[in-house]
Amino acid sequence: SECVAKLVADHPSAKAGRNYGLGAGIDLGDKHGNFLFNMHEPSAGLDLLRSDLKENGLITLFRGHHMHCAPPLIITPEEIRESFEILDRSFTKLDEFIITNPD
């Protein structure tokens, strides 16, 4: 909710977001506001985001330009805060990637 909206407001690579209960999704965008990834195309930006999240202990699901967040139902408030801190740092890296790489 507020955390997803803050990610979208703070990061050009986060084009749109929505959530329902604990589940959330974020659409990834390029520096022009277009969707960042097509469904079956490899992407260096997506690989960067995935590996950075995984290195920091956060596993998410991706389908095309959409990142799904589906935490376990036993997650604690502290773990939720930590997850959004990881997402924020990883999106900062993706922002730098999309801004500095030519289309």
C-alpha positions as CSV (number, residue, x, y, z in Angstrom):
1,S,0.0,0.0,0.0
2,E,2.0,3.0,1.2
3,C,5.3,1.2,0.8
4,V,4.5,0.1,-2.8
5,A,3.3,3.6,-3.6
6,K,6.5,5.1,-2.2
7,L,8.6,2.7,-4.4
8,V,6.7,3.9,-7.4
9,A,7.0,7.5,-6.5
10,D,10.7,7.3,-5.7
11,H,12.0,5.1,-8.6
12,P,11.7,5.7,-12.3
13,S,12.1,2.0,-12.9
14,A,8.9,1.3,-10.9
15,K,6.2,2.4,-13.3
16,A,3.1,1.3,-11.4
17,G,2.3,-0.8,-8.3
18,R,-0.7,-2.3,-6.6
19,N,-1.4,-4.6,-3.7
20,Y,-4.1,-6.7,-2.2
21,G,-3.5,-7.9,1.3
22,L,0.1,-9.1,1.6
23,G,0.4,-9.7,-2.2
24,A,1.8,-6.9,-4.3
25,G,2.9,-6.3,-7.8
26,I,5.1,-3.6,-9.4
27,D,5.4,-2.9,-13.2
28,L,8.9,-2.1,-14.3
29,G,9.5,0.8,-16.6
30,D,12.3,2.3,-18.6
31,K,13.5,5.9,-18.5
32,H,10.8,6.9,-21.0
33,G,7.9,5.4,-18.9
34,N,7.4,2.4,-21.2
35,F,7.3,-1.1,-19.9
36,L,10.9,-2.2,-19.3
37,F,10.7,-5.9,-20.4
38,N,8.7,-7.9,-22.8
39,M,7.4,-11.3,-21.9
40,H,10.0,-13.6,-23.5
41,E,13.0,-11.3,-24.1
42,P,16.1,-11.6,-22.0
43,S,17.0,-8.4,-20.2
44,A,20.2,-7.3,-18.5
45,G,18.2,-4.9,-16.3
46,L,15.9,-7.7,-15.1
47,D,18.9,-10.0,-14.5
48,L,20.5,-7.2,-12.4
49,L,17.4,-6.7,-10.3
50,R,16.8,-10.4,-9.8
51,S,20.4,-11.2,-8.7
52,D,20.6,-8.1,-6.4
53,L,17.3,-9.1,-4.7
54,K,18.5,-12.7,-4.3
55,E,21.9,-11.7,-3.0
56,N,20.0,-9.7,-0.3
57,G,17.7,-12.6,0.6
58,L,14.6,-11.5,-1.2
59,I,13.0,-13.8,-3.8
60,T,10.3,-12.5,-6.0
61,L,8.5,-13.8,-9.2
62,F,8.8,-12.0,-12.5
63,R,6.5,-12.3,-15.6
64,G,7.5,-9.9,-18.3
65,H,7.6,-6.4,-16.9
66,H,5.7,-7.3,-13.8
67,M,7.3,-8.3,-10.4
68,H,5.1,-10.2,-8.1
69,C,5.6,-10.1,-4.3
70,A,4.0,-12.9,-2.3
71,P,5.5,-13.1,1.2
72,P,4.7,-16.0,3.5
73,L,1.6,-15.5,5.7
74,I,3.8,-15.8,8.8
75,I,6.0,-12.8,7.8
76,T,6.6,-10.3,10.7
77,P,6.2,-6.5,10.5
78,E,10.0,-6.2,10.9
79,E,10.6,-8.6,7.9
80,I,8.2,-6.5,5.8
81,R,10.1,-3.3,6.6
82,E,13.4,-5.1,5.8
83,S,12.0,-6.4,2.5
84,F,11.0,-2.9,1.4
85,E,14.4,-1.5,2.4
86,I,16.0,-4.2,0.2
87,L,13.5,-3.4,-2.7
88,D,14.4,0.3,-2.3
89,R,18.1,-0.4,-2.6
90,S,17.7,-2.8,-5.5
91,F,15.4,-0.4,-7.4
92,T,18.0,2.3,-7.0
93,K,20.5,0.1,-8.8
94,L,17.9,-0.6,-11.5
95,D,17.2,3.1,-11.8
96,E,20.9,3.8,-12.4
97,F,21.0,1.0,-15.0
98,I,18.1,2.2,-17.0
99,I,19.3,5.9,-16.9
100,T,22.8,5.1,-18.0
101,N,22.2,2.5,-20.6
102,P,21.1,3.5,-24.1
103,D,17.8,2.2,-25.4
